[in-house]
Amino acid sequence: MNEFALGLGRYPAYVYDLPGLEAHVRGIRAALPGTEVFYAVKANPDTEILRTLAPHVDGMEVSSGGELAHVREILPGKPVAFGGPGKTAGELALSRTLKPDRIHVESPRELARLAELGPADVLLRANLQVNVPNAALTMSGPFGMDEDTLAHCARLLARYPSLTLRGVHAHLASGLDAPAMLDLAHRIAEWAIPWLRSQGVDDPELNVGGGMAVDYAAPEARFDWHTYGTGLSEIPARVRIEPGRAMTAYHGWYVTDVLDVKTTRGETFAILRGGTHHLRTPVTKGHDQPFKVLTANGPERPATLVGQLCTPKDVFARDVLVPPLAPGDVIAFTMAGAYAWNISHHDFLMHPKPAFHYRR
């Protein structure tokens, strides 16, 4: 990868390792017999990434009309689940044209609007009151419905013969290890399966979402897919998961070069071409982005790696050890394959956008 990155010719650039990604998803698939795997497109909708993943996943999960149209264009025959809060009338109408295989309904109002458009298979998104210690993110508030509202939707479904209730979607938390996620999945199932059967659903579907932990401080640590898959197989329902970050994060790099190095009040700053308007992840997650210095050698000393933006928040990594840097040195930020380019504020200051390259 080092030689590939050094031969790009123009920085900054994203590099995606497609063979590495394919090997990774093959391993995930093998660890999850009997569990349906839908890739969460929001993590990285890059066309080549979708094409690489497609043969090894059961479907794609999308969260907007734009993602739905994108996936249908790139992978026209692939099963799709359409979720996300605040679906517009236009998006719901588009769903009837592009026909996702499942629609995750977020509210009674959304259910009623969908019923006006014709037949659809739905999962009701549940916002269950479950304590999730040590979660990096809990999906409370506007996401899904509490038990009372779900019961209201069940009553409404009796009046909407065009809609078929297939199951429950319950993505409640993110950033959990396999034992914690497995415990959460079983707690969801303990409520959801009896509730669905009480609504006349004989073959209940249970989508427990994504949220598998990715540790940016320890890139070598990986989610235990085997433990998770073994435990999920014990749930007496058709179980679906939606991994995103844990699938693609490890196989993307943001590669750039040093523009300037300076010391201010005893602190050394390396100013890099580009910035967090290209790679928002470290600011969003509040961590130092893992990196490799590809061209410099020598005794390491502390420096802060920043971009070109006119904000003190434009920091890739703070007070990290690096060899002596000079303009022209190349740095590759690793673990940039998910929630990186696609969540960044690309047009701030109108700097040039990065190039994109694929290791095949």
BAMAR-748187 format. One record per residue (C-alpha): residue number from 0; residue in one letter; chain; x, y, z. Coordinates in steps of 0.1 Angstrom, whole numbers. Example, Ala and Ser with C-alpha at 12.3 -4.5 7.8 and 13.67 -1.06 7.14 Angstrom:
R  nr  rest  kette  x  y  z
R  0  a  A  123  -45  78 .
R  1  s  A  137  -11  71 .
This chain:
R  nr  rest  kette  x  y  z
R  0  m  A  0  0  0 .
R  1  n  A  29  24  7 .
R  2  e  A  42  22  -28 .
R  3  f  A  7  26  -42 .
R  4  a  A  1  57  -21 .
R  5  l  A  34  73  -30 .
R  6  g  A  27  68  -67 .
R  7  l  A  -6  87  -68 .
R  8  g  A  9  118  -82 .
R  9  r  A  -17  142  -67 .
R  10  y  A  -27  148  -31 .
R  11  p  A  -49  147  -12 .
R  12  a  A  -65  114  -24 .
R  13  y  A  -86  86  -11 .
R  14  v  A  -74  50  -17 .
R  15  y  A  -97  21  -13 .
R  16  d  A  -83  -14  -10 .
R  17  l  A  -109  -35  -28 .
R  18  p  A  -93  -70  -24 .
R  19  g  A  -88  -63  13 .
R  20  l  A  -124  -53  16 .
R  21  e  A  -136  -83  -2 .
R  22  a  A  -116  -107  20 .
R  23  h  A  -129  -89  51 .
R  24  v  A  -166  -92  41 .
R  25  r  A  -161  -128  31 .
R  26  g  A  -149  -135  67 .
R  27  i  A  -179  -116  81 .
R  28  r  A  -203  -136  59 .
R  29  a  A  -187  -169  69 .
R  30  a  A  -192  -161  106 .
R  31  l  A  -229  -154  102 .
R  32  p  A  -246  -185  89 .
R  33  g  A  -283  -181  90 .
R  34  t  A  -282  -143  96 .
R  35  e  A  -291  -119  68 .
R  36  v  A  -264  -92  62 .
R  37  f  A  -275  -59  47 .
R  38  y  A  -247  -33  42 .
R  39  a  A  -255  2  56 .
R  40  v  A  -249  23  26 .
R  41  k  A  -246  55  47 .
R  42  a  A  -212  43  59 .
R  43  n  A  -197  47  24 .
R  44  p  A  -218  47  -8 .
R  45  d  A  -189  47  -32 .
R  46  t  A  -198  28  -64 .
R  47  e  A  -168  5  -64 .
R  48  i  A  -173  -4  -27 .
R  49  l  A  -209  -13  -33 .
R  50  r  A  -199  -35  -63 .
R  51  t  A  -173  -52  -42 .
R  52  l  A  -196  -59  -13 .
R  53  a  A  -227  -69  -34 .
R  54  p  A  -218  -106  -40 .
R  55  h  A  -212  -112  -3 .
R  56  v  A  -241  -95  14 .
R  57  d  A  -279  -102  12 .
R  58  g  A  -289  -67  5 .
R  59  m  A  -283  -30  10 .
R  60  e  A  -299  -7  37 .
R  61  v  A  -305  29  26 .
R  62  s  A  -317  59  45 .
R  63  s  A  -328  84  19 .
R  64  g  A  -344  86  -15 .
R  65  g  A  -310  96  -29 .
R  66  e  A  -294  65  -15 .
R  67  l  A  -323  44  -28 .
R  68  a  A  -319  57  -63 .
R  69  h  A  -281  53  -62 .
R  70  v  A  -283  17  -52 .
R  71  r  A  -310  8  -76 .
R  72  e  A  -289  23  -104 .
R  73  i  A  -257  5  -94 .
R  74  l  A  -272  -28  -82 .
R  75  p  A  -306  -30  -99 .
R  76  g  A  -314  -65  -87 .
R  77  k  A  -301  -63  -51 .
R  78  p  A  -326  -65  -22 .
R  79  v  A  -329  -31  -5 .
R  80  a  A  -343  -20  29 .
R  81  f  A  -354  16  31 .
R  82  g  A  -352  33  65 .
R  83  g  A  -345  67  80 .
R  84  p  A  -366  93  99 .
R  85  g  A  -385  121  82 .
R  86  k  A  -391  105  49 .
R  87  t  A  -407  131  25 .
R  88  a  A  -437  126  4 .
R  89  g  A  -414  125  -26 .
R  90  e  A  -392  98  -11 .
R  91  l  A  -422  76  -2 .
R  92  a  A  -435  80  -37 .
R  93  l  A  -401  71  -51 .
R  94  s  A  -402  40  -29 .
R  95  r  A  -432  28  -47 .
R  96  t  A  -415  33  -81 .
R  97  l  A  -381  18  -71 .
R  98  k  A  -398  -8  -48 .
R  99  p  A  -374  -16  -19 .
R  100  d  A  -380  -50  -5 .
R  101  r  A  -387  -36  30 .
R  102  i  A  -396  -2  43 .
R  103  h  A  -388  7  79 .
R  104  v  A  -417  28  92 .
R  105  e  A  -408  55  118 .
R  106  s  A  -442  69  128 .
R  107  p  A  -480  64  125 .
R  108  r  A  -481  94  101 .
R  109  e  A  -455  78  79 .
R  110  l  A  -475  46  79 .
R  111  a  A  -507  63  68 .
R  112  r  A  -489  82  40 .
R  113  l  A  -473  50  28 .
R  114  a  A  -507  31  28 .
R  115  e  A  -521  56  3 .
R  116  l  A  -494  46  -22 .
R  117  g  A  -501  10  -26 .
R  118  p  A  -487  -24  -15 .
R  119  a  A  -456  -25  6 .
R  120  d  A  -439  -49  31 .
R  121  v  A  -430  -30  63 .
R  122  l  A  -410  -33  95 .
R  123  l  A  -420  -10  123 .
R  124  r  A  -390  7  139 .
R  125  a  A  -390  3  177 .
R  126  n  A  -375  27  202 .
R  127  l  A  -374  4  232 .
R  128  q  A  -366  16  267 .
R  129  v  A  -335  -6  271 .
R  130  n  A  -304  5  291 .
R  131  v  A  -273  2  269 .
R  132  p  A  -242  8  291 .
R  133  n  A  -209  18  273 .
R  134  a  A  -226  26  240 .
R  135  a  A  -208  52  219 .
R  136  l  A  -242  64  206 .
R  137  t  A  -278  56  216 .
R  138  m  A  -305  60  190 .
R  139  s  A  -332  75  212 .
R  140  g  A  -355  105  206 .
R  141  p  A  -367  108  170 .
R  142  f  A  -357  73  160 .
R  143  g  A  -385  48  159 .
R  144  m  A  -415  44  182 .
R  145  d  A  -422  35  218 .
R  146  e  A  -444  5  227 .
R  147  d  A  -476  26  229 .
R  148  t  A  -471  41  195 .
R  149  l  A  -462  7  180 .
R  150  a  A  -495  -7  194 .
R  151  h  A  -513  23  177 .
R  152  c  A  -496  14  144 .
R  153  a  A  -507  -22  148 .
R  154  r  A  -543  -11  151 .
R  155  l  A  -538  12  120 .
R  156  l  A  -525  -18  100 .
R  157  a  A  -558  -35  103 .
R  158  r  A  -573  -6  83 .
R  159  y  A  -545  -7  57 .
R  160  p  A  -548  -40  37 .
R  161  s  A  -521  -27  12 .
R  162  l  A  -494  -29  39 .
R  163  t  A  -480  -62  52 .
R  164  l  A  -463  -62  86 .
R  165  r  A  -432  -84  83 .
R  166  g  A  -413  -75  115 .
R  167  v  A  -396  -50  137 .
R  168  h  A  -365  -29  132 .
R  169  a  A  -346  -20  164 .
R  170  h  A  -312  -4  160 .
R  171  l  A  -308  10  195 .
R  172  a  A  -271  17  200 .
R  173  s  A  -237  18  183 .
R  174  g  A  -201  12  194 .
R  175  l  A  -206  -20  213 .
R  176  d  A  -185  -52  213 .
R  177  a  A  -199  -85  203 .
R  178  p  A  -210  -98  238 .
R  179  a  A  -228  -65  245 .
R  180  m  A  -244  -64  210 .
R  181  l  A  -255  -100  214 .
R  182  d  A  -271  -93  248 .
R  183  l  A  -289  -63  233 .
R  184  a  A  -302  -84  203 .
R  185  h  A  -316  -111  227 .
R  186  r  A  -333  -85  248 .
R  187  i  A  -349  -70  217 .
R  188  a  A  -360  -104  206 .
R  189  e  A  -375  -112  239 .
R  190  w  A  -400  -84  234 .
R  191  a  A  -403  -83  196 .
R  192  i  A  -410  -119  188 .
R  193  p  A  -440  -124  211 .
R  194  w  A  -453  -89  201 .
R  195  l  A  -451  -98  164 .
R  196  r  A  -468  -131  169 .
R  197  s  A  -496  -114  188 .
R  198  q  A  -501  -92  157 .
R  199  g  A  -505  -123  135 .
R  200  v  A  -470  -124  121 .
R  201  d  A  -462  -161  117 .
R  202  d  A  -427  -157  103 .
R  203  p  A  -413  -127  122 .
R  204  e  A  -384  -107  109 .
R  205  l  A  -361  -90  134 .
R  206  n  A  -336  -64  122 .
R  207  v  A  -312  -54  150 .
R  208  g  A  -293  -29  130 .
R  209  g  A  -256  -22  130 .
R  210  g  A  -233  -4  155 .
R  211  m  A  -205  -30  157 .
R  212  a  A  -176  -14  176 .
R  213  v  A  -146  1  156 .
R  214  d  A  -117  12  178 .
R  215  y  A  -97  39  161 .
R  216  a  A  -72  39  190 .
R  217  a  A  -65  2  184 .
R  218  p  A  -69  -5  146 .
R  219  e  A  -58  -41  151 .
R  220  a  A  -88  -48  174 .
R  221  r  A  -117  -62  155 .
R  222  f  A  -153  -70  163 .
R  223  d  A  -158  -107  171 .
R  224  w  A  -181  -117  143 .
R  225  h  A  -179  -154  151 .
R  226  t  A  -192  -149  187 .
R  227  y  A  -219  -126  174 .
R  228  g  A  -230  -149  146 .
R  229  t  A  -232  -179  169 .
R  230  g  A  -254  -161  194 .
R  231  l  A  -277  -146  168 .
R  232  s  A  -284  -181  154 .
R  233  e  A  -301  -189  187 .
R  234  i  A  -328  -163  181 .
R  235  p  A  -360  -180  168 .
R  236  a  A  -367  -155  140 .
R  237  r  A  -354  -143  107 .
R  238  v  A  -326  -121  119 .
R  239  r  A  -311  -93  99 .
R  240  i  A  -281  -70  107 .
R  241  e  A  -269  -38  90 .
R  242  p  A  -231  -34  95 .
R  243  g  A  -215  -3  79 .
R  244  r  A  -185  12  96 .
R  245  a  A  -172  -22  108 .
R  246  m  A  -173  -35  73 .
R  247  t  A  -156  -7  53 .
R  248  a  A  -136  15  77 .
R  249  y  A  -104  -6  76 .
R  250  h  A  -100  -5  38 .
R  251  g  A  -98  32  31 .
R  252  w  A  -69  56  33 .
R  253  y  A  -68  94  30 .
R  254  v  A  -34  103  17 .
R  255  t  A  -19  138  17 .
R  256  d  A  13  157  19 .
R  257  v  A  28  183  42 .
R  258  l  A  26  220  32 .
R  259  d  A  43  236  61 .
R  260  v  A  57  229  96 .
R  261  k  A  59  255  123 .
R  262  t  A  62  259  161 .
R  263  t  A  40  282  180 .
R  264  r  A  45  287  218 .
R  265  g  A  65  255  219 .
R  266  e  A  39  233  200 .
R  267  t  A  48  220  166 .
R  268  f  A  21  219  139 .
R  269  a  A  23  201  106 .
R  270  i  A  -1  217  81 .
R  271  l  A  -13  192  56 .
R  272  r  A  -30  197  22 .
R  273  g  A  -67  192  26 .
R  274  g  A  -83  188  60 .
R  275  t  A  -113  176  79 .
R  276  h  A  -136  190  52 .
R  277  h  A  -124  158  34 .
R  278  l  A  -120  135  64 .
R  279  r  A  -145  145  91 .
R  280  t  A  -142  113  111 .
R  281  p  A  -117  125  138 .
R  282  v  A  -137  156  145 .
R  283  t  A  -170  137  146 .
R  284  k  A  -157  109  168 .
R  285  g  A  -133  130  189 .
R  286  h  A  -102  109  184 .
R  287  d  A  -68  110  167 .
R  288  q  A  -71  95  133 .
R  289  p  A  -46  66  129 .
R  290  f  A  -19  74  104 .
R  291  k  A  14  63  88 .
R  292  v  A  42  87  78 .
R  293  l  A  54  73  45 .
R  294  t  A  85  94  36 .
R  295  a  A  102  108  67 .
R  296  n  A  126  90  91 .
R  297  g  A  144  99  123 .
R  298  p  A  138  104  160 .
R  299  e  A  101  110  167 .
R  300  r  A  88  140  185 .
R  301  p  A  54  154  193 .
R  302  a  A  34  174  166 .
R  303  t  A  -2  182  159 .
R  304  l  A  -14  173  124 .
R  305  v  A  -38  199  110 .
R  306  g  A  -54  208  77 .
R  307  q  A  -59  240  57 .
R  308  l  A  -92  252  72 .
R  309  c  A  -97  285  90 .
R  310  t  A  -108  268  122 .
R  311  p  A  -89  254  152 .
R  312  k  A  -111  223  150 .
R  313  d  A  -94  212  117 .
R  314  v  A  -73  186  135 .
R  315  f  A  -65  151  123 .
R  316  a  A  -44  141  153 .
R  317  r  A  -32  161  183 .
R  318  d  A  2  159  200 .
R  319  v  A  12  126  183 .
R  320  l  A  48  113  178 .
R  321  v  A  61  117  142 .
R  322  p  A  96  118  127 .
R  323  p  A  110  152  116 .
R  324  l  A  85  164  89 .
R  325  a  A  92  188  60 .
R  326  p  A  71  201  32 .
R  327  g  A  65  173  6 .
R  328  d  A  64  145  31 .
R  329  v  A  35  121  26 .
R  330  i  A  11  109  54 .
R  331  a  A  -16  83  50 .
R  332  f  A  -45  83  74 .
R  333  t  A  -58  48  78 .
R  334  m  A  -93  36  88 .
R  335  a  A  -108  61  64 .
R  336  g  A  -132  38  46 .
R  337  a  A  -164  47  65 .
R  338  y  A  -181  80  75 .
R  339  a  A  -152  99  61 .
R  340  w  A  -155  116  27 .
R  341  n  A  -193  112  26 .
R  342  i  A  -200  130  59 .
R  343  s  A  -175  158  54 .
R  344  h  A  -183  195  46 .
R  345  h  A  -167  193  11 .
R  346  d  A  -172  229  0 .
R  347  f  A  -160  248  31 .
R  348  l  A  -134  273  18 .
R  349  m  A  -137  257  -17 .
R  350  h  A  -104  238  -17 .
R  351  p  A  -99  212  -44 .
R  352  k  A  -116  179  -38 .
R  353  p  A  -95  148  -34 .
R  354  a  A  -88  123  -61 .
R  355  f  A  -101  87  -57 .
R  356  h  A  -81  56  -64 .
R  357  y  A  -88  19  -61 .
R  358  r  A  -63  -9  -54 .
R  359  r  A  -77  -39  -73 .
